[in-house]
Amino acid sequence: MIKYYCDRCGNEAKTLTSVKIPVQKQIGFELSCYTRQIELCEKCKNEADEMFDTLLDIKLSMFAKYLKKGGVQE
């Protein structure tokens, strides 16, 4: 029997999901970052998804303010 353990919390899980997380800013022509692939249980994956969603909202808000539109435009 194969046992799976979450890379974040260390708990045993029936299945794991691979997620790429940013680990370091990449200096170069394009704005990007180095990523690391980790295996997460369902609970930790949901928490990571919430963080990625929140970060996207922050980026959209910042660029909207930068363009002086005052909010997210559709």
C-alpha positions as CSV (number, residue, x, y, z in Angstrom):
1,M,0.0,0.0,0.0
2,I,1.3,3.4,-1.0
3,K,1.0,6.3,1.5
4,Y,0.9,9.9,0.4
5,Y,1.9,12.9,2.6
6,C,1.2,16.6,2.0
7,D,4.4,18.6,1.5
8,R,2.9,21.5,3.5
9,C,1.1,20.0,6.5
10,G,2.6,16.5,6.5
11,N,-0.7,14.8,6.9
12,E,-1.5,11.6,5.2
13,A,-3.9,11.9,2.3
14,K,-5.6,9.5,-0.1
15,T,-4.7,11.7,-3.1
16,L,-2.4,14.7,-3.6
17,T,-2.6,17.5,-6.1
18,S,0.5,19.1,-7.7
19,V,0.7,22.9,-7.4
20,K,3.4,25.2,-8.6
21,I,4.3,27.9,-6.1
22,P,6.5,31.0,-6.7
23,V,9.8,30.8,-4.8
24,Q,12.0,33.6,-6.2
25,K,11.7,36.6,-8.5
26,Q,13.4,36.0,-11.8
27,I,15.4,38.9,-13.1
28,G,15.3,39.3,-16.9
29,F,13.4,40.6,-19.9
30,E,10.0,39.5,-18.7
31,L,8.4,39.7,-15.3
32,S,8.4,36.2,-14.0
33,C,9.4,34.0,-11.1
34,Y,11.0,30.7,-10.4
35,T,8.5,28.1,-9.2
36,R,8.6,24.9,-7.2
37,Q,6.2,22.0,-7.6
38,I,4.7,20.6,-4.4
39,E,2.1,18.0,-3.6
40,L,-0.8,19.2,-1.5
41,C,-3.7,17.6,0.3
42,E,-7.2,18.9,-0.5
43,K,-7.3,21.3,2.5
44,C,-3.9,22.8,1.7
45,K,-4.7,23.0,-2.0
46,N,-7.9,25.0,-1.2
47,E,-5.9,27.4,1.0
48,A,-3.3,27.9,-1.8
49,D,-6.2,28.5,-4.4
50,E,-7.6,31.2,-2.0
51,M,-4.2,32.9,-1.8
52,F,-3.7,32.8,-5.6
53,D,-7.2,34.3,-6.1
54,T,-6.5,37.0,-3.5
55,L,-3.1,37.8,-5.1
56,L,-4.8,38.2,-8.5
57,D,-7.4,40.6,-6.9
58,I,-4.6,42.7,-5.5
59,K,-2.7,42.8,-8.8
60,L,-5.9,43.9,-10.6
61,S,-6.6,46.6,-8.0
62,M,-3.1,47.9,-8.1
63,F,-3.0,48.3,-11.9
64,A,-6.5,49.8,-11.9
65,K,-5.2,52.5,-9.5
66,Y,-2.1,52.9,-11.5
67,L,-4.2,53.6,-14.6
68,K,-6.3,55.9,-12.5
69,K,-9.5,54.1,-13.2
70,G,-10.2,53.6,-9.5
71,G,-11.4,50.0,-9.7
72,V,-11.5,46.8,-11.6
73,Q,-12.9,47.3,-15.1
74,E,-14.6,44.6,-17.1
